[in-house]
Amino acid sequence: MAHTSRCSNAQGLSCRCSCQGTLHGVAGRLPLLAATASAVHRVSSRAYQPVPKWSRGRRGKAMMRAQAEVEHWLAAALASPPGSFQAVTEQTVGLVSQQVAGAIVNELRSNGYRWSGRDHVLCAFLAAIAHAMQELQDRFDQAVSQIAAALTAKKGEQRPAIPEPLARVTAQAAVDAVTRLTAIQHFDNLLRATRILAIMNCPAPQRHRAVVLYCLSPLEKDILSDVTRQQLLTSLPRGWITSTPAAIS
């Protein structure tokens, strides 16, 4: 049976769909995160298992703290004012789980691909998607020079010449205006939600470079504290995480 929103919203622990517990009860368990802040909850039917073995050691403990902060932030988002980026992100995590992660799981299962809860499959897909979305966003943010160059080109253009400094400052104003549009803000929330879902779903994030680099490292200061980021910096391999958090869009 294909993964559906009925599975994501389930309250029980039994999963009979193609996700095999990977995405079971995501929406239903989010409120539980606030009440069980000391536990690590997975986006799977194994959410109530004891603290995992990978949490031992300095790297594991730092990652456990990072996951706890992400989950606590997501739980607190449930009480945030409607329309705030916290509330929208919390809602988008459920949407990404049902639509995006569900599509990945259903397609893999329908084509005979099998994996266990210890395999980095779904989190790898989500991390790759987050990376591609970030690259798309970065290219747009750096588009000012390309826009200015197009506007200063004279060949075949039916308009008065636009000085390069004026073209550049006008292009920057246009890009800034676009980034403030609601559609772009939705993209930011979608990217943040994809990152969070990858982190929550990863069976051992302290050993998964893509999840750390493309999903955990870019999280904003409001989600991942400076103290935890510093612990990750000193315990994870060099280059996996940055010392400077992103800014809330």
VEXBA-955015 format. One record per residue (C-alpha): residue in one letter; residue number from 0; x, z, y. Coordinates in Angstrom, 3 decimals. Each point is the difference from the previous one (the first is absolute). Example, Ala and Ser with C-alpha at 12.3 -4.5 7.8 and 13.67 -1.06 7.14 Angstrom:
VEXBA-955015
 r   k        X        Z        Y
 A   0   12.300    7.800   -4.500
 S   1    1.370   -0.660    3.440
END
This chain:
VEXBA-955015
 r   k        X        Z        Y
 M   0    0.000    0.000    0.000
 A   1    1.358   -0.931    3.434
 H   2    0.953    2.697    2.523
 T   3   -2.777    0.554    2.544
 S   4   -0.931    2.369    2.830
 R   5   -1.999    2.003   -2.556
 C   6    3.292    0.965   -1.654
 S   7    1.697    0.811    3.326
 N   8   -2.882    2.277    0.993
 A   9   -0.303    1.696   -3.383
 Q  10   -0.136    3.791   -0.148
 G  11    0.814    0.357   -3.708
 L  12    3.409   -0.384   -1.649
 S  13   -0.907   -2.636   -2.585
 C  14    0.842   -3.594    0.880
 R  15   -1.259   -2.958   -2.034
 C  16    0.882   -2.930    2.245
 S  17    3.047   -2.259    0.104
 C  18    1.957    2.267    2.377
 Q  19    0.339    2.546   -2.847
 G  20   -0.058    2.900    2.443
 T  21    2.467   -1.457    2.493
 L  22   -2.619   -0.201    2.763
 H  23   -2.618    2.317   -1.490
 G  24   -1.826    2.294    2.405
 V  25    2.129   -0.774    3.079
 A  26   -2.784    0.425    2.554
 G  27   -1.488    2.968   -1.827
 R  28    3.299    1.888   -0.126
 L  29    1.039   -0.347    3.643
 P  30   -2.016    3.060    1.116
 L  31    1.696    2.026   -2.738
 L  32    3.411   -0.516    1.573
 A  33   -0.740    2.446    2.803
 A  34   -1.155    2.706   -2.423
 T  35    2.941   -0.448   -2.356
 A  36    2.843   -0.473    2.465
 S  37    2.679    1.436   -2.299
 A  38   -0.689   -2.427   -2.847
 V  39    1.148   -3.583   -0.323
 H  40   -2.992   -2.287   -0.498
 R  41    0.464   -3.469   -1.451
 V  42   -2.232   -2.992    0.516
 S  43   -0.847    0.121   -3.700
 S  44   -1.941    1.985   -2.563
 R  45    3.158    2.108   -0.454
 A  46   -0.498    1.611    3.428
 Y  47   -0.336    3.476   -1.473
 Q  48    3.188    0.040   -2.039
 P  49    2.823    2.552    0.623
 V  50    2.828   -0.698    2.424
 P  51    1.902   -3.041   -1.394
 K  52    3.505    0.273   -1.437
 W  53    1.416   -2.405    2.578
 S  54   -0.604    2.626    2.717
 R  55    2.995    2.012   -1.222
 G  56    3.241   -0.198    1.951
 R  57    0.593   -0.498    3.708
 R  58   -1.214   -3.600    0.070
 G  59   -3.148    0.793   -1.961
 K  60   -0.850    3.029    2.141
 A  61    0.446   -1.990    3.208
 M  62   -2.286   -2.723   -1.331
 M  63   -2.588    2.559   -1.123
 R  64   -0.031    1.381    3.538
 A  65   -0.365   -3.503    1.450
 Q  66   -2.910   -0.831   -2.291
 A  67   -1.655    3.319    0.820
 E  68    0.250   -0.721    3.744
 V  69   -1.531   -3.450   -0.458
 E  70   -2.827    1.420   -2.087
 H  71   -0.619    2.903    2.399
 W  72   -0.160   -2.431    2.930
 L  73   -2.478   -2.151   -1.917
 A  74   -2.111    3.039   -0.861
 A  75   -0.012    1.133    3.640
 A  76   -1.085   -3.496    1.003
 L  77   -3.340    0.701   -1.680
 A  78   -0.815    2.397    2.844
 S  79    1.309   -2.290    2.761
 P  80   -2.408   -1.499    2.566
 P  81   -1.591   -3.275   -1.152
 G  82    1.904   -2.954    1.386
 S  83    3.326    1.858    0.280
 F  84    2.928   -1.682   -1.709
 Q  85    0.148    2.902   -2.481
 A  86   -3.634   -0.418   -1.040
 V  87    0.273   -3.781   -0.124
 T  88    3.166    0.187   -2.114
 E  89   -1.654    2.417   -2.453
 Q  90   -2.929   -2.384   -0.394
 T  91    2.340   -2.974   -0.331
 V  92    1.949    1.666   -2.834
 G  93   -3.205   -0.010   -2.039
 L  94   -0.656   -3.616    0.971
 V  95    3.518   -1.107   -1.001
 S  96   -0.376    1.871   -3.289
 Q  97   -3.283   -1.691   -0.842
 Q  98    0.692   -3.503    1.285
 V  99    3.757   -0.623   -0.066
 A 100    1.260    2.308   -2.738
 G 101   -3.138   -0.721   -2.001
 A 102    0.673   -3.746    0.192
 I 103    3.594    0.511   -1.173
 V 104   -1.056    2.168   -2.951
 N 105   -2.847   -2.281   -1.040
 E 106    2.144   -3.151    0.145
 L 107    2.844    1.547   -1.997
 R 108   -2.341    1.416   -2.640
 S 109   -2.034   -3.189   -0.327
 N 110    3.217   -1.910   -0.726
 G 111    1.094    2.394   -2.717
 Y 112    2.637    1.931    1.941
 R 113    0.270    3.638   -1.060
 W 114    1.894    2.919    1.501
 S 115    0.049    3.786   -0.128
 G 116   -0.330    2.631    2.711
 R 117    3.796    0.382   -0.006
 D 118    0.586   -3.637    0.967
 H 119    0.485   -1.078    3.611
 V 120   -2.512   -2.836   -0.022
 L 121   -2.824    0.597    2.462
 C 122    2.263    1.841    2.450
 A 123    2.464   -2.912   -0.150
 F 124   -2.747   -2.458    0.925
 L 125   -1.214    2.220    2.851
 A 126    3.540    0.518    1.331
 A 127    0.623   -3.760   -0.063
 I 128   -3.267   -0.604    1.853
 A 129    0.917    2.625    2.614
 H 130    3.424   -1.637    0.427
 A 131   -1.542   -3.440    0.517
 M 132   -2.515    1.414    2.506
 Q 133    2.797    1.729    1.924
 E 134    2.045   -3.207    0.143
 L 135   -3.034   -1.880    1.316
 Q 136   -0.510    2.659    2.664
 D 137    3.685   -0.019    0.955
 R 138    0.042   -3.783    0.389
 F 139   -2.950    0.180    2.374
 D 140    1.568    2.813    2.008
 Q 141    3.102   -2.201    0.421
 A 142   -1.981   -3.091    0.965
 V 143    0.587    0.304    3.759
 S 144    3.087   -2.245   -0.032
 Q 145   -1.769   -2.638   -2.087
 I 146   -3.026   -0.016    2.308
 A 147    2.167   -0.138    3.125
 A 148    2.033   -2.877   -1.415
 A 149   -3.162   -1.984   -0.730
 L 150   -1.289    0.547    3.520
 T 151    3.236   -1.029    1.715
 A 152    0.232   -3.250   -1.953
 K 153   -0.774   -2.908    2.355
 K 154   -0.100   -2.978   -2.362
 G 155   -3.532   -1.311   -0.450
 E 156   -1.609    2.943    1.795
 Q 157   -2.607   -0.670    2.708
 R 158    0.669    3.038    2.219
 P 159    2.301    1.168    2.790
 A 160    3.321    1.377   -1.213
 I 161   -0.083    3.715   -0.839
 P 162    3.254    1.854    0.796
 E 163    1.500    1.675   -3.060
 P 164   -0.134    3.575    1.416
 L 165   -3.683   -0.449    0.871
 A 166   -0.756   -1.518   -3.405
 R 167    1.696    2.930   -1.731
 V 168   -1.759    2.742    1.961
 T 169   -3.347   -1.763   -0.427
 A 170    0.586   -0.435   -3.728
 Q 171    0.810    3.703   -0.271
 A 172   -3.230    0.876    1.817
 A 173   -1.966   -2.231   -2.378
 V 174    1.608    1.524   -3.109
 D 175   -0.614    3.514    1.321
 A 176   -3.645   -0.860    0.611
 V 177   -0.416   -1.404   -3.522
 T 178    1.482    3.123   -1.584
 R 179   -2.616    2.098    1.775
 L 180   -2.880   -1.965   -1.514
 T 181   -2.164    1.721   -2.591
 A 182    0.939   -2.504   -2.699
 I 183    3.693    0.870    0.323
 Q 184   -0.779    3.715   -0.081
 H 185   -1.911   -0.592   -3.224
 F 186    3.118   -1.700   -1.368
 D 187    2.060    3.089    0.884
 N 188   -2.485    2.248   -1.801
 L 189   -0.016   -2.322   -3.012
 L 190    3.799    0.042   -0.174
 R 191    0.107    3.804    0.304
 A 192   -2.655    0.372   -2.704
 T 193    1.854   -2.361   -2.347
 R 194    3.175    2.033    0.445
 I 195   -1.789    3.291   -0.662
 L 196   -1.705   -1.326   -3.143
 A 197    3.325   -1.263   -1.359
 I 198    1.587    3.432    0.549
 M 199   -2.923    1.844   -1.595
 N 200   -0.071   -2.332   -2.980
 C 201    3.746   -0.145   -0.741
 P 202    0.918    1.886   -3.217
 A 203    3.490    0.886    1.284
 P 204    0.509   -1.029    3.655
 Q 205    3.430    1.630    0.249
 R 206    1.218   -2.727   -2.392
 H 207   -1.969   -2.896    1.497
 R 208    1.968   -1.500    2.887
 A 209   -2.734   -2.407    1.154
 V 210   -2.602    2.757    0.318
 V 211    2.388    2.178    2.010
 L 212    1.394   -2.804    2.171
 Y 213   -3.195   -1.930    0.759
 C 214   -2.649    2.726   -0.257
 L 215    1.380    3.513    0.494
 S 216    2.771   -0.647    2.522
 P 217   -2.198   -1.843    2.569
 L 218   -2.635    2.777    0.101
 E 219   -0.545    1.538    3.415
 K 220    1.170    3.460    1.067
 D 221   -3.593    1.236   -0.072
 I 222   -0.042   -0.622   -3.763
 L 223    3.590    0.669   -1.115
 S 224    1.751    2.864    1.812
 D 225    3.548   -0.186    1.365
 V 226    1.053    2.849   -2.322
 T 227   -1.196   -1.832   -3.107
 R 228    1.484   -3.290    1.204
 Q 229    3.363    1.722    0.411
 Q 230   -0.222    1.422   -3.524
 L 231   -0.727   -3.466   -1.339
 L 232    2.913   -1.445    1.985
 T 233    2.449    2.432   -1.600
 S 234   -1.376   -0.283   -3.548
 L 235   -0.933   -3.667   -0.446
 P 236    2.479   -2.896   -0.279
 R 237    1.338   -1.294    3.300
 G 238   -2.191   -2.619    1.631
 W 239   -3.223    1.020   -1.722
 I 240   -1.477    1.825    2.975
 T 241    0.563   -0.121    3.758
 S 242    0.663    2.964    2.253
 T 243   -2.489   -1.199    2.612
 P 244   -3.756   -0.066   -0.758
 A 245   -2.313   -2.729    1.206
 A 246   -2.336    0.507    2.959
 I 247   -3.747    0.199   -0.464
 S 248   -1.448   -3.416    0.850
END
